[in-house]
Amino acid sequence: MISTFFHVRKEFPMREWLAYASGIAVALAYIPLICGILNGSIRQSIATWSLWTTLDLISLVTTIADGGSPWLVLAFTVGAIIVTTLLIRQGGWTWGSMDTFALSGVVASLVIWVVLGPKEGLIASVAAIACAGSPALLKAFRFPAEERPVVWMLFGSGGVFALLAAPTSAIADTLFPACSVLMNGLMTIFSLRKPTAHPAP
């Protein structure tokens, strides 16, 4: 039994476990998010999540093509597809100027991916993910009570695990998780923020 344990440790070094942990943390984050969407206690933008789903798919393909670890991006992609599907079924599609700005980033990342290759495409798609997240950041800042901090904490934790698991500092290994830590860290801070009380007239 002891020899089996050490054999497993040899085949699955700490970096491998951390890579799996990054995907598990993200998968766990989707549980309260999906439950909140289903019971109506959490409101999310169909436009934002549709863009995120598209960009996560691009990032997944480009990460794999560039030799990076797929677990974090894969968990984000599968979860985003589920969330987007649920939001579309519920209806209530809206589109604002921030969504148009985010869409321009999606189109740009697709063009860069096709023209320049997977590494440049990964950079462009991650930058576009940040653009696509701008409406969500604005919403969390203005209406923190509508957010679930634990969701964004777990998303950010997945990025931290993925960064720790990165075998190199190459873009394919670090860019997506670094963006995840930054974006979800901001979402966590905004969602924990107490809304500003307006004086009564």
Secondary structure, DSSP 8 states (H G I E B T S, - for coil): -HHHHHHHHHHS-HHHHHHHHHHHHHHHHHHHHHHHHHHTS----HHHHHHHHHHHHHHHHHHHHTT---HHHHHHHHHHHHHHHHHHHH------HHHHHHHHHHHHHHHHHHHH-HHHHHHHHHHHHHHHTHHHHHHHHH-GGGS-HHHHHHHHHHHHHHHHH-SSS-HHHHHHHHHHHHHHHHHHHHHHS--------
